[in-house]
Amino acid sequence: MTVHAPETPHYIAAPETTAQLDYADLAVIDLAQAQTTEGRSQLAGRVREAMAQQGFFYIVNHGLTPAQTQRMFDVADIPFAQVQEEEKKVYEGRMKQTGSYQGYKLRQYWHIDGGVRDQLEHYNINRDINKRGHPEPLRPFLPEIESFGRYNHFNILHPILRLMALGLELPEETFVNIHGYDAVGETYGIYPRSAEEEEKTKNVWLKGHTDFGTITILYSQPVAALQILTPDGKWKWVRHIDNALVINAGDAMEFLTGGYYRATIHRVIQPPPDQQSYARLGVFYFGLCDDDVALSPALCAGSTVLKRAGVDMTNAKSPAPTMEEWRKARTSAYGQTELKKVGVVEEEVIQGVVVKHYS
């Protein structure tokens, strides 16, 4: 990942919280061990267990130094700190119309709860950085962003997918073969809200949801706000680990494995009091399989692990949605549709699949 690096102000992250939080106990996977056949074999079982039980785990020793990771946070801050509101509107995405997050998702686009709209800003960049235009302050950094995306795809996403395939006793390229270099990577920023709005939404910034792709890669950052819903129905915080990655499976991976690899519900809530004056800047890389892939467990029909687990390899919904259909439907609907209240959960039906949201 060696490209010319223009200067930009250094992004200063928040100090870690001193609050005593109930953290999730997540597996830590050392990706350096995946460089050998023996190492991949040993890691595959741990990844399988993490994905089947919690749907989240950490990656360490992914090949980027702390300085390289910090540099990408510096770059990630540019679309928010250095672009004026009027220019942001020029590059605003048309999510509802196109089913794509490319460009800005500006604040107050999503309805959260109690009449309160969100305070989250995204700037989303396809790995083909020439697919659309970008704000002027970001343009000198596009080669660096493209290099970062390529590294994530081939040096992080693909090794994880190999471990997940081996964990199912499938050929290790099974998932890699359906992840061409043509999906979306994002930078992501979250901003504080007023106390009145926090009360209306019960301090929830982003409702409990699943991601719609296969694998999400989140670069760990110190503002405590991310929580996962554990199998026993409890919300637990995700702890920050310096220069680690937080990995979770999405809907597409759950569909492809007949529900064995879980798309875990997660949400973003108000940080502890000692971090509430800080913005939460995130760097994400979203893995999606190729648009024409049918999200059916037929791909994994040869898995002896799934057979032993009694997974139903027939597809309940026929025909299965493709990745493109599911991606566009989820993107268009999120935060824009009326949700049906069912007990403590709110539901909507997308492509014949019930999608649940949790407060």
ABEGO torsion letter per residue (X at the ends): XBBBBBBBBBBBBBBBBABBBBBBBBBBBBAAAAABAAAAAAAAAAAAAAAAAAGBBBBBGAGBBAAAAAAAAAAAAAAAAABBAAAAAAABBBAAAAGBABEBBBBGABBABGGBBBABBBBBBBABAAABBBBAAAAAAAAAAAAAAAAAAAAAAAAAAAAAAAAAGBBAAAAAAABBBABBBBBBBBBBBBAAAAAAAGGBABBBBBBABABBBBBBBABBABBBBBAAGBBBBBBBBBGBBBBBBBAAAAAAAGGABBBBBBBBBBBBAAAAABBBBBBBBBBBBBAABBBBAAAAAABAAAAAAGBBABBABOBBBBAAAAAAAAAAABGABBBBBBEABBBBBBGGBBBBBBX
